[in-house]
Amino acid sequence: MQSNSPNKRVALYARVSTEEQREGQTIDSQIAELERFAKNNDWEVAGVFQDNGWSGGMLARPGLDRLRDEASKGIFSAVLINDVDRLARDVAHLGVIKRDLERHQLQVIFRKLPMEESPTHNLMVNILGSFAEFERELIIDRTRRGRRHKVEVRKEFLGCIAPYGFHYTPKDHAAGKEGILAINPDEAAVVKQVYRWVGEEGLSARQVVVRLNQTGIQPRKRHAKWAKSTILRLLRSEVYAGVWHYNKFESYEPADQKSEIKYRRSAKSSLRKRPRSEWLPLELPEHLRIIRRNQWERVQRQLDDNITFSPRNAKHTYLLKGLVRCGGCTARYVGQPCHGRFYYRCIERCKRIPTINENALDSTVWNTVEEAILNPHLIADQMTKLKQLEAKNSSTAENESAEVDRSMAQLQSEESRLLEAYRLAVISPAQLGQELEKIKARRAAIETRKVDLTSHSPKFSFPAVRNSIFTYCAVLSQRLKTMTVEDRQRFLRLLVVEIIFSGSTVRVRGVIPVSNSEGATNLETETQNVGETAVGNIATMTARLRGRNHASKGEVSFLDFKEHGYNVPQTPLLEFELVREVKKDSTVANQARRGNLLKANAAKARYLTPRSRMRRCGKHPHKPR
Ligand SMILES: [Zn+2]
């Protein structure tokens, strides 16, 4: 037989898995066995290929791949392997490898099988291959149950990479010593420190990272930087409070391998968390607790709060929400957050007026309003508009009194017709009485209307109006400094009709309640010291509101002038308009940031397909820009 020829050159292939290594099998003993067998048969060993610590379930093994590469070169004519399970623990893989080797005219010899080439032999190899595969599944199952048993029944920590703060000494098979979990004093000190920072100082995970990196404390992997995810895992792990969880994660085969690693010892290279119900808790002995239970729980609450109150998760308050309009297309300007900063932009994205930093617009508008309140003549000087208002009011009053006169005349003629009907005996005296009663009531109504009209038609006394503006502004200026953002927002919503932003300038259109001379007759004892032409409505309001502001818990503020008689038609609102230049942030950093933004936008624009360009243009969706 060819196989027994003395000059046969053989390659040796040996493999042990990590489990087998743990059980005391070594690759060297396997190779020694193969070498002895080759020597007994008088074969020459032309190469040794080995996979140390590789599972038979993996097809891609470095030693096996080299063997298959060399197979085509004709250096050896046979491959000597200890047993079928050494080659593969997967029947399909076994068939692939064996056929591939035989394709290169190589004989595959298993030391534990009789050396022959027959259908029976092939069947035997396949049967043994199936057994090897079955055995592999048994091993996996046995290992899994063994590990579970150790945690569930024997209540022991399973040897693994110990969590940060701990140190694990693996089981020593030779000495018969069990694995030991112990506290790593250096790492435990860092854990305690981090818990204190969060629990007592209220630091966020991000701030912890910054502080750790600043203090030069290194993570377990030297020369690396701390990451937020590491800190969060450390803060969330119950192992520090004395409960370790088994079965927390499961390995799985990722759908797409991101890295280009050729050889993996396991196909299931990714980890994912199992549902909490599947975790197996294990109480650690008292001396392994790094953090007290109540401290750990406080930190958990703190972390939950950090999520709840994170500015990222809170809705941002835009001071000018709903008030700003685009100077280009008159559409609204809306808030636009971008990488932690806030901007206002045209809702139509008309691109005629740029986006503006929230702070720049807010401060310009607020300063404008504040300036006007502190210098009321800015508003008072705009009374020409009030004159127009007066003209309009008086013309409507004239119209109304003419109408009253007309209805009076109509009533008169109705009455005379009624009397005529009675005289001609068309109606009875009783009917006449009824009808006259009705006419009497209507006349009374018209007459009260006439009285109303003459007494309430607004006639402005300009010094009085001017005074009312100054009084109102004086009251407001008292409170300007102490206003919160919400106060300011409510205040602007009352005072400002609209803000037109046109890039470099901003036009603030507002209204201010004024009192006319007629109002002065309503003057009551609560009049404040506002001079002889004091204005009733404003005086009344300030007195009333002062009381309110002290008593109420802020739900009604002095700002609600509309709620205090100022939105009734009799109370005129003086319109005013202020135009100011928008002061943009012009620090070097901001310019640099703007420059970067422009570059980024330009780069983005280059990659936009015409279709997506079209989608971005709100005004002309049919026309690509
Ligand atoms: Zn616009």
Boltz pocket constraint, residues with backbone or C-beta under 6 A from the ligand:
constraints:
  - pocket:
      binder: B
      contacts: [[A, 326], [A, 327], [A, 328], [A, 329], [A, 330], [A, 331], [A, 346], [A, 347], [A, 348], [A, 349], [A, 350], [A, 351], [A, 352], [A, 353]]
      max_distance: 6.0
